[in-house]
Amino acid sequence: MRTTELTGFGLGLRVDGFTPAGGPETLRTLLWEYGVLHLTGFPRDPEALTALARLFGEPREVFPAEHRMPGQPHVRLQSNVRGLGANAGGQYWHADGSFAPDTPLVTVLTCDEAPAAEGETLFADLRAGYTALPGDLRDEVDGLDGGFPCRRIAEEDMRRATAMRTVTLSEAERSSRLAELRDFVRPLVATHHTTGRRALVLNEHWLREIPGRTPEEGRRLLGRLYETVTRPARVLRHHWSVGDVLVWDNASVLHKAVPAAPGLRKITRRITTAVPVASQPRWTEEPAGEPAGEPTPGRTAGDTARRTAEDTSEHRGARAAAPDRDRAALATTP
């Protein structure tokens, strides 16, 4: 097995020659360190992809059922072809599974059909973003929570998706999905379940408010956080080729899909795996918009000793809002 860093700032690692039968503990260690792994020459059969996902935990079933690969309830088909799997999801900065704060997820994604232009996936490091914050802003964020009104958002998204005919959902399926979700608040900074490194907790769709702040104050604060985390000079951009396999740690990175150029097809298969951990990050379920209880403890002395991304670029890019067709897919393609 040979490894090559994908950036000069500690995000992403290319791994050549890995198979599910070899070195699972090593692979996990590399993922927690680099956030994103690009596996080359990986076997193309579905069983190998599932075996890879199981190295990190238990694969989760795909919702809704019509987006599952036949006979593979934990594998989601994704494409930019209308009617073929989940369409147009993820075109905004997010971490998979943000609506389930007590379940860290690892995502495994492989490409079956790749566009010749665009269609990339972008990654940004939530750990490096935290350490890159100005000291006063970092101190402020350490004591704040974020509000995730997931039930309301999911209900709006599912009704929009049904109206736009991007997915077919019965009332029973809709009710079952909502029963699995809850509104909650959780700290804007979390400690990694394995490494102990601290990282921001962000999502452009599911995170809507800062309890105790006015809506305008909350939007302004979140804007500063996204701006810091997603600076173009610190973003990993992956251009897909057929057979590529990417693995990423949703507790450490945000990602975002770039639409392919018109007329070009992109087809991928995804598995999300729930990582078993001994203890979960602190989070408090409260009505969205209500002030949280005890604040998140401040940074520990060890935080300053952790490796950070080195970048002094002042280049800042404006964040684009997710288009309506993307929002219509959000509840079924988290």
C-alpha positions as CSV (number, residue, x, y, z in Angstrom):
1,M,0.0,0.0,0.0
2,R,1.4,3.4,-1.0
3,T,0.1,6.8,0.1
4,T,0.4,10.3,-1.3
5,E,-0.9,13.5,0.2
6,L,-3.5,15.2,-2.0
7,T,-2.9,18.8,-0.8
8,G,-0.2,20.8,0.9
9,F,-2.4,21.6,3.9
10,G,-3.1,18.2,5.4
11,L,-6.5,17.4,3.8
12,G,-6.9,14.3,1.7
13,L,-4.7,11.2,1.0
14,R,-4.4,9.0,-2.0
15,V,-4.1,5.3,-1.2
16,D,-2.8,3.0,-3.9
17,G,-3.1,-0.8,-3.5
18,F,-5.5,-1.1,-0.6
19,T,-8.0,-4.0,-0.4
20,P,-10.6,-4.7,2.3
21,A,-8.7,-7.7,3.5
22,G,-5.6,-5.7,4.3
23,G,-4.8,-3.2,7.0
24,P,-8.3,-2.0,8.3
25,E,-6.9,-0.4,11.4
26,T,-4.3,1.5,9.3
27,L,-7.0,2.7,7.0
28,R,-9.1,4.0,9.9
29,T,-6.1,5.8,11.3
30,L,-5.4,7.5,8.0
31,L,-9.0,8.5,7.6
32,W,-9.1,10.1,11.1
33,E,-5.9,12.0,10.2
34,Y,-6.6,13.2,6.7
35,G,-10.4,13.4,6.6
36,V,-10.7,12.2,3.0
37,L,-9.1,9.1,1.4
38,H,-9.0,8.4,-2.4
39,L,-8.6,4.7,-3.0
40,T,-7.3,3.8,-6.5
41,G,-7.5,0.4,-8.2
42,F,-10.2,-0.7,-5.8
43,P,-12.3,-3.8,-6.8
44,R,-15.5,-2.9,-8.7
45,D,-17.8,-5.5,-7.3
46,P,-20.6,-4.4,-4.9
47,E,-19.4,-6.9,-2.2
48,A,-16.0,-5.2,-2.0
49,L,-17.6,-1.8,-1.6
50,T,-19.8,-3.1,1.2
51,A,-16.8,-4.8,2.9
52,L,-15.0,-1.5,2.8
53,A,-17.8,0.3,4.4
54,R,-18.1,-2.3,7.1
55,L,-14.5,-1.6,8.2
56,F,-15.9,1.6,9.8
57,G,-19.2,0.4,11.2
58,E,-22.7,-0.6,10.3
59,P,-24.0,0.6,6.9
60,R,-27.4,2.4,7.1
61,E,-30.4,1.7,5.0
62,V,-31.2,4.1,2.3
63,F,-34.3,6.3,2.4
64,P,-36.5,6.3,0.3
65,A,-36.4,2.7,-1.0
66,E,-36.6,3.8,-4.6
67,H,-33.1,5.2,-4.4
68,R,-31.6,1.8,-3.3
69,M,-29.6,-0.4,-5.6
70,P,-31.6,-3.6,-6.3
71,G,-30.9,-6.1,-3.6
72,Q,-28.6,-3.7,-1.7
73,P,-30.8,-1.7,0.8
74,H,-27.7,0.1,2.2
75,V,-26.4,1.3,-1.2
76,R,-27.8,4.5,-2.7
77,L,-27.7,5.2,-6.4
78,Q,-27.0,8.8,-7.3
79,S,-27.0,10.5,-10.7
80,N,-27.8,13.6,-12.7
81,V,-30.1,11.6,-14.9
82,R,-33.8,12.2,-14.1
83,G,-35.5,9.1,-12.7
84,L,-32.2,7.3,-12.1
85,G,-31.7,7.2,-8.3
86,A,-31.3,10.3,-6.2
87,N,-30.9,13.4,-8.4
88,A,-29.3,16.8,-7.7
89,G,-28.4,16.3,-4.1
90,G,-25.6,17.9,-2.1
91,Q,-24.9,21.0,-4.0
92,Y,-24.3,22.9,-0.8
93,W,-21.7,22.6,2.0
94,H,-22.8,19.8,4.3
95,A,-21.8,16.8,6.3
96,D,-23.8,13.6,5.8
97,G,-26.1,12.8,8.7
98,S,-26.1,16.2,10.3
99,F,-29.7,15.6,11.5
100,A,-28.4,12.7,13.6
101,P,-25.9,14.3,15.9
102,D,-25.2,11.3,18.1
103,T,-24.2,9.1,15.2
104,P,-20.8,9.8,13.5
105,L,-20.9,8.8,9.9
106,V,-18.3,7.7,7.4
107,T,-19.3,8.0,3.7
108,V,-18.0,5.6,0.9
109,L,-18.7,6.8,-2.6
110,T,-17.7,5.2,-5.9
111,C,-18.1,6.4,-9.5
112,D,-19.7,4.3,-12.2
113,E,-20.0,7.0,-14.9
114,A,-17.9,10.2,-14.9
115,P,-18.4,13.5,-16.7
116,A,-15.7,14.9,-18.8
117,A,-16.1,18.4,-17.3
118,E,-17.1,19.7,-13.9
119,G,-19.1,17.3,-11.7
120,E,-16.4,17.5,-9.0
121,T,-16.8,17.0,-5.3
122,L,-15.3,19.7,-3.0
123,F,-14.1,19.1,0.6
124,A,-13.3,21.5,3.4
125,D,-11.7,20.7,6.7
126,L,-13.8,21.6,9.8
127,R,-10.8,21.0,12.1
128,A,-8.5,23.4,10.2
129,G,-11.4,25.8,10.0
130,Y,-11.8,25.9,13.7
131,T,-8.1,26.5,14.4
132,A,-8.0,29.2,11.7
133,L,-10.6,31.3,13.4
134,P,-9.4,34.5,15.1
135,G,-8.9,33.9,18.8
136,D,-11.8,36.1,19.9
137,L,-14.2,34.4,17.4
138,R,-13.0,30.9,18.4
139,D,-13.6,31.8,22.1
140,E,-17.1,33.0,21.2
141,V,-18.0,29.9,19.1
142,D,-16.7,27.6,21.9
143,G,-19.6,28.6,24.0
144,L,-22.4,28.6,21.4
145,D,-24.9,26.0,20.2
146,G,-26.6,25.7,16.8
147,G,-30.2,25.0,16.2
148,F,-31.3,22.2,13.8
149,P,-35.1,22.3,13.2
150,C,-34.9,19.0,11.4
151,R,-38.5,17.9,11.5
152,R,-39.8,21.1,10.0
153,I,-37.1,21.2,7.3
154,A,-37.5,17.5,6.4
155,E,-41.3,17.9,6.1
156,E,-40.9,21.0,3.8
157,D,-38.3,19.2,1.7
158,M,-40.3,16.0,1.2
159,R,-43.4,17.9,0.2
160,R,-41.4,20.0,-2.2
161,A,-39.8,16.8,-3.7
162,T,-43.1,15.2,-4.1
163,A,-44.6,18.2,-5.8
164,M,-41.6,18.4,-8.2
165,R,-41.8,14.7,-8.8
166,T,-38.2,14.1,-7.9
167,V,-39.3,11.3,-5.6
168,T,-42.5,9.3,-4.9
169,L,-43.4,9.2,-1.2
170,S,-46.6,7.8,0.4
171,E,-48.0,9.5,3.5
172,A,-47.0,6.5,5.5
173,E,-43.3,6.8,4.3
174,R,-43.4,10.5,5.0
175,S,-44.7,10.0,8.5
176,S,-42.2,7.2,9.2
177,R,-39.4,9.4,8.2
178,L,-40.5,12.3,10.4
179,A,-40.9,10.0,13.3
180,E,-37.1,9.2,13.1
181,L,-36.2,12.9,13.3
182,R,-36.2,15.5,16.0
183,D,-35.4,19.2,16.4
184,F,-32.3,19.7,18.6
185,V,-29.5,22.1,19.5
186,R,-25.9,21.0,19.7
187,P,-22.6,22.8,20.2
188,L,-21.0,24.6,17.2
189,V,-17.7,22.9,18.2
190,A,-17.4,19.1,18.7
191,T,-14.6,16.9,19.9
192,H,-13.8,14.0,17.5
193,H,-15.0,10.6,18.8
194,T,-11.5,9.0,18.2
195,T,-8.8,11.6,17.9
196,G,-10.0,14.2,20.4
197,R,-9.4,17.0,17.8
198,R,-12.0,19.8,17.9
199,A,-13.9,20.8,14.8
200,L,-16.7,23.1,13.8
201,V,-20.2,21.7,13.3
202,L,-21.8,23.2,10.2
203,N,-24.4,22.5,7.5
204,E,-25.8,25.0,5.1
205,H,-29.2,23.4,5.0
206,W,-30.0,21.8,8.4
207,L,-28.3,24.3,10.7
208,R,-30.6,27.3,10.7
209,E,-30.1,29.4,13.9
210,I,-27.9,30.3,16.9
211,P,-30.0,30.0,20.0
212,G,-29.8,33.3,22.0
213,R,-28.9,35.3,19.0
214,T,-31.2,37.2,16.6
215,P,-31.7,35.7,13.2
216,E,-29.5,38.4,11.7
217,E,-26.8,37.9,14.2
218,G,-26.9,34.2,13.7
219,R,-26.6,34.5,9.9
220,R,-23.7,36.9,10.2
221,L,-21.8,34.6,12.6
222,L,-22.4,31.5,10.5
223,G,-21.4,33.4,7.4
224,R,-18.0,34.1,9.0
225,L,-17.6,30.5,9.9
226,Y,-18.4,29.2,6.4
227,E,-16.1,31.8,4.9
228,T,-13.2,30.6,7.0
229,V,-13.8,26.9,6.5
230,T,-14.4,27.0,2.7
231,R,-11.7,29.4,1.5
232,P,-10.9,28.3,-2.0
233,A,-7.2,28.1,-1.2
234,R,-8.0,25.5,1.5
235,V,-10.5,23.3,-0.4
236,L,-9.7,19.9,-1.9
237,R,-11.3,19.4,-5.3
238,H,-11.8,15.9,-6.6
239,H,-12.5,15.3,-10.3
240,W,-14.1,11.9,-10.8
241,S,-12.9,9.1,-12.9
242,V,-14.7,5.7,-13.4
243,G,-13.8,3.4,-10.6
244,D,-12.7,6.1,-8.1
245,V,-13.5,5.3,-4.5
246,L,-13.6,8.1,-1.9
247,V,-14.0,7.7,1.8
248,W,-14.6,10.6,4.1
249,D,-15.1,11.3,7.8
250,N,-18.2,13.5,8.3
251,A,-17.1,14.5,11.7
252,S,-14.0,16.2,10.2
253,V,-15.0,17.6,6.8
254,L,-17.7,19.3,4.8
255,H,-18.4,18.4,1.2
256,K,-20.3,19.9,-1.7
257,A,-21.2,18.5,-5.2
258,V,-20.5,20.6,-8.3
259,P,-23.1,20.1,-11.1
260,A,-21.7,18.5,-14.3
261,A,-21.9,20.4,-17.5
262,P,-25.2,20.1,-19.3
263,G,-25.6,16.8,-21.2
264,L,-22.8,15.0,-19.3
265,R,-23.8,12.0,-17.1
266,K,-22.5,11.3,-13.6
267,I,-23.5,8.2,-11.8
268,T,-22.3,7.2,-8.3
269,R,-23.1,4.7,-5.6
270,R,-22.9,5.7,-1.9
271,I,-22.9,3.9,1.5
272,T,-23.0,5.8,4.8
273,T,-21.7,3.9,7.8
274,A,-22.5,4.6,11.5
275,V,-19.3,4.6,13.4
276,P,-19.5,2.9,16.8
277,V,-18.0,5.0,19.6
278,A,-17.6,4.5,23.3
279,S,-19.1,7.9,24.2
280,Q,-21.0,10.5,22.1
281,P,-20.3,14.2,21.8
282,R,-22.4,16.4,24.1
283,W,-25.6,17.6,22.6
284,T,-28.8,18.8,24.2
285,E,-32.3,18.4,22.7
286,E,-34.3,21.5,23.2
287,P,-36.9,23.4,21.2
288,A,-35.3,25.1,18.2
289,G,-34.7,28.8,18.9
290,E,-34.6,28.4,22.7
291,P,-31.3,29.2,24.6
292,A,-29.3,26.2,25.4
293,G,-28.3,25.1,28.9
294,E,-24.7,24.6,29.9
295,P,-22.2,26.0,27.4
296,T,-19.7,23.9,25.7
297,P,-16.4,23.7,27.6
298,G,-13.6,25.9,26.3
299,R,-10.6,24.7,24.4
300,T,-8.2,22.5,26.1
301,A,-4.5,23.2,26.3
302,G,-3.9,20.3,23.9
303,D,-5.8,22.0,21.2
304,T,-3.0,24.4,20.5
305,A,-0.6,21.6,19.9
306,R,-2.6,20.0,17.2
307,R,-1.6,20.2,13.6
308,T,-3.4,22.9,11.6
309,A,-3.7,23.7,7.9
310,E,-1.2,26.3,6.9
311,D,-2.8,28.9,4.7
312,T,-2.5,32.7,4.7
313,S,-4.5,33.4,1.6
314,E,-7.0,36.2,1.9
315,H,-9.0,35.0,-1.1
316,R,-12.6,34.6,-0.2
317,G,-15.4,33.2,-2.4
318,A,-19.1,34.0,-2.0
319,R,-21.3,31.0,-1.1
320,A,-24.1,30.2,-3.5
321,A,-27.4,29.2,-2.0
322,A,-28.6,25.7,-3.0
323,P,-31.0,25.8,-6.0
324,D,-34.6,24.9,-5.6
325,R,-34.2,21.5,-7.3
326,D,-31.4,20.7,-4.9
327,R,-33.5,21.7,-1.9
328,A,-36.3,19.4,-3.2
329,A,-33.9,16.5,-2.9
330,L,-32.5,17.3,0.5
331,A,-34.8,15.3,2.7
332,T,-34.2,12.2,0.7
333,T,-30.5,12.8,0.0
334,P,-29.0,14.1,3.3
